[in-house]
Each structure stands twice: as structure tokens, then as C-alpha cells.
């Protein structure tokens, strides 16, 4: 993505994660999201819990959609990473490449010149 300037905030970015589970996953699980900049500095994080009650009798597994609307801080150009973990075990990484728009040069108007 391209931004006008850095640092900035990407307002209301959406992250959609599809978690899958089965009978062995019944219980409470910790889910964590970690947002890191290109230098590896963690800029944002969130932890939550997922309670799995049980798999329906006719199913062998279940889907657990996680949909998050986030305001992501961006402080430098380059590749950012969102790390997703369940019970402190990494499950996925999502990358986002960020670049800043080049500065716009406006030539000064000479004194007494006509401008069209």
C-alpha cells in the first residue's frame, strides 16, 4: 500500500482469519495478534480467548472465523508482519508492504512572471 507520509495510521484495516478445530480442541485457547514493523519492532498487539465447546455430532471439525477491524500504526516504509498465534504456537503470518509517496516538488514562481 502507498501512504502520503510516515508515520501514519491505516484506519479500520480488516483482518480475516479462518481457524479450524476438532474434538481434540475442546476447551479454552489463547489467541494473539502481533503487528511488527520492517525493523522487527512490535507496534501493536492484542490477546483474546477462544472457547471451543465441542464438535457437532455429524461433523469432524469446525470453523472459527476471526474478523478484526484494526487501526494499524505505520512508522516506516517496508514490509510489515501480522503474526497470529494460538496457545503461543505460531499459526500464520500476514505481510503488508508499505511505501511512502515521494515528496512533491513545486517550482517557485519567478517574481513578476505570468502564471497560467
FENZI-V812856 format. One line per field, one symbol per residue. psi: psi as a letter, one per 40 degrees, with the letter a starting at -180 (. if undefined). burial: b if it has 24 or more other C-alpha atoms within 12 Angstrom, else e. A space follows every 10 residues. Layout:
psi: ???
burial: ???
//
This chain:
psi: ihidiiiihh hfihhhhhii iadeehahih hihhhiidee hhdiiiiaih hhdihideie iiighhhhhi hhhheiiahi hhhhihfehh dihhihhhii iiihhhhihi heiih.
burial: eeeeeeeeee eeeeeebeee beeebeeeee bbbbbbbeee eebbeeeeeb eeeeeeeeee eeeeeeeeee ebbbbbbebb bbbbbbeeee eeeeebebee eeeeeeeeee eeeeee
//
